[in-house]
Amino acid sequence: MSAGEWRLITGWSRPRTYQPSTKFFPPSQLRRMRGCEQVAAVCYRVHNNSIEFLLVQTRGGRWTFPKGSAEPGLTHAQAAALEAFEEAGVHGRMEEASFTRYVRRKRGPQDSGAPEIAFNAHLCEVLWLGPPQESDRNPTWFPADKAKRRLLEDRAPEYGAELARVVDRAAIRIQRLRNGTSATDALQKVHFTIGNARKIAARTKAFRTIKRNR
């Protein structure tokens, strides 16, 4: 694989059964739900036979996974890869299928109807790191236990616990991949180049600017 190349790995874990939904939402609630679907890149490496996770800092100083909105025209895996590249300078291999989801309730009035943000978490094996495109993110490697402690800090207990569970699920998934026991042994490789990432980043930045100015 060339130095500036992403490989997005596509695979199926097991067949899923979908049932039609009978729940309906009024237009006002649908407008509130827009933008609540996001993606996260759970980035890892195996160092000295131990799994380490790459976290970045928010502008408020809390540690988190590289994450952002599901961008128009991109798969969730591509959007997660773009966030990992922009926030942490990650070059690596991303799984196309999300291995878990987690939810954060938006801050606001103590209202049970407050909108929730759902994150589709994608596993990313980091091959090497370049300079992040975003400043003040401070990408840092942590062993699994320390990563969970960092994710618990300065957060509502229930949300911090949900982030810690993502680390546990990721560790199980990584061990299965390393042991060859995953059902996704036959994987289709899709190239995602850093040149494409820059073009996508410029396009999505322009899209956000237009949206804000409307």
C-alpha positions in Angstrom: 0.0 0.0 0.0 1.4 3.4 -0.9 2.2 5.9 1.8 -0.7 8.3 1.2 -3.4 5.7 0.9 -6.5 4.7 3.0 -8.0 1.3 2.6 -11.6 1.0 3.6 -12.5 -2.6 4.4 -16.0 -3.7 3.6 -17.5 -6.8 5.2 -20.6 -8.2 6.8 -20.7 -9.5 10.4 -23.9 -11.5 10.2 -27.3 -11.1 8.5 -29.6 -8.7 10.1 -33.4 -8.8 10.2 -35.1 -5.4 9.6 -38.7 -4.8 10.6 -40.7 -1.9 9.3 -41.1 0.9 11.7 -44.6 2.1 12.7 -43.4 5.2 14.5 -44.2 8.6 13.0 -42.7 12.0 13.7 -44.2 15.4 13.2 -42.3 17.8 10.9 -41.1 19.9 13.8 -39.4 16.9 15.4 -37.9 15.8 12.1 -36.3 19.2 11.8 -34.8 18.8 15.2 -33.5 15.4 14.3 -31.6 16.6 11.3 -27.8 16.5 11.8 -28.2 14.1 14.7 -26.6 11.2 12.8 -22.8 11.3 13.2 -19.8 9.1 12.8 -16.8 8.3 15.0 -13.4 6.7 14.2 -12.2 4.3 16.9 -8.5 4.3 16.0 -6.2 1.7 17.4 -2.7 0.1 17.1 -1.1 -2.9 18.6 2.0 -1.8 20.5 4.2 -4.3 22.4 1.4 -6.8 22.0 -1.1 -4.5 23.7 -4.0 -2.6 22.1 -3.8 1.2 22.3 -6.4 3.7 21.3 -5.9 7.1 19.8 -8.0 9.9 21.4 -8.2 13.6 20.6 -9.2 16.6 22.7 -12.3 18.7 22.1 -12.1 22.4 22.3 -13.3 22.1 25.8 -10.4 19.8 26.7 -12.3 16.6 27.0 -10.8 13.4 25.4 -12.9 11.7 22.7 -12.8 9.8 19.5 -12.3 11.6 16.2 -15.9 12.3 15.2 -18.2 14.5 13.1 -21.2 14.7 10.9 -22.2 12.1 8.3 -21.3 14.2 5.2 -23.5 14.3 2.0 -22.0 12.1 -0.7 -19.9 10.0 1.6 -20.4 6.6 3.2 -20.3 6.6 7.0 -16.9 4.9 6.8 -15.5 7.5 4.5 -16.8 10.3 6.7 -15.2 8.6 9.7 -11.9 8.3 7.8 -12.0 12.0 6.9 -12.6 13.0 10.6 -9.7 10.8 11.7 -7.5 12.3 9.0 -8.5 15.9 9.8 -8.5 15.7 13.6 -5.6 13.3 14.2 -3.6 12.9 11.0 -4.5 9.2 10.7 -3.5 7.1 7.8 -4.8 3.5 8.1 -7.4 0.9 7.3 -11.1 1.6 8.1 -13.9 -1.0 8.3 -16.8 -0.1 6.2 -19.4 -1.6 8.6 -20.0 0.1 11.9 -19.2 -2.2 14.8 -21.3 -0.4 17.4 -23.4 2.8 18.0 -23.5 5.1 20.9 -25.8 8.0 21.8 -25.3 11.4 23.4 -28.2 13.6 24.5 -27.7 17.3 23.6 -27.3 19.6 26.4 -30.2 21.8 27.1 -33.3 22.2 29.3 -34.1 19.1 31.4 -36.6 17.8 28.9 -37.1 14.2 28.0 -37.7 15.3 24.4 -34.2 16.8 24.1 -32.7 15.5 20.8 -30.1 12.7 20.9 -27.1 12.4 18.7 -26.4 8.9 17.4 -22.8 8.0 16.5 -21.9 5.2 14.2 -18.5 3.9 15.4 -16.1 2.5 12.8 -12.9 0.6 13.7 -9.7 2.0 12.2 -6.3 0.3 12.3 -3.7 3.2 12.3 -0.7 2.5 10.0 1.0 5.9 10.6 0.2 9.5 11.7 0.8 12.7 9.8 0.2 16.3 10.9 -3.5 16.8 11.9 -5.4 19.3 9.7 -7.1 20.8 12.8 -5.1 22.5 15.6 -5.3 21.9 19.3 -6.6 18.3 19.0 -3.5 16.8 20.7 -3.9 13.2 19.3 -2.5 10.8 22.0 -2.2 7.1 22.4 -3.7 5.4 25.5 -3.9 1.8 26.7 -7.5 0.6 26.9 -7.9 1.1 30.6 -6.5 4.6 30.5 -8.5 5.5 27.4 -11.7 4.5 29.3 -10.6 6.7 32.3 -10.0 9.7 30.0 -13.4 9.2 28.3 -15.1 9.2 31.7 -13.5 12.5 32.8 -15.7 15.7 32.9 -18.8 14.0 31.4 -22.2 12.9 32.6 -21.6 9.5 34.2 -24.0 7.7 31.8 -22.4 9.1 28.7 -18.9 8.5 29.9 -19.9 4.9 30.7 -21.3 4.5 27.2 -18.0 5.7 25.7 -16.0 3.3 27.9 -18.2 0.4 26.6 -17.2 1.4 23.0 -13.6 0.8 24.0 -14.5 -2.7 25.4 -16.5 -3.6 22.3 -13.6 -2.4 20.1 -11.1 -4.5 22.0 -13.2 -7.6 21.5 -13.6 -6.9 17.8 -9.9 -6.3 17.4 -9.0 -9.6 19.1 -11.4 -11.4 16.8 -9.8 -9.8 13.8 -6.3 -10.7 15.0 -7.4 -14.3 15.8 -9.1 -14.7 12.4 -12.3 -15.7 14.1 -14.3 -12.8 12.6 -17.0 -13.6 10.0 -15.5 -10.8 7.8 -12.4 -12.8 6.6 -13.2 -12.2 2.9 -13.0 -8.4 2.7 -13.4 -6.1 -0.3 -10.8 -3.4 -0.3 -11.8 0.2 -1.3 -9.1 2.8 -1.8 -9.5 6.2 -0.1 -6.5 8.4 -1.0 -5.3 11.4 1.0 -5.7 13.5 -2.2 -9.3 12.5 -2.2 -9.6 13.4 1.5 -8.3 16.9 0.8 -10.8 17.4 -2.0 -13.7 16.1 0.1 -12.6 18.3 3.0 -12.6 21.4 0.7 -16.0 20.4 -0.7 -17.6 19.8 2.7 -16.1 23.0 4.1 -17.7 24.9 1.2 -21.0 23.1 1.8 -21.0 24.0 5.5 -20.2 27.7 4.7 -23.1 27.9 2.2 -25.4 26.2 4.8 -24.4 28.7 7.5 -25.0 31.7 5.2 -28.5 30.7 4.2 
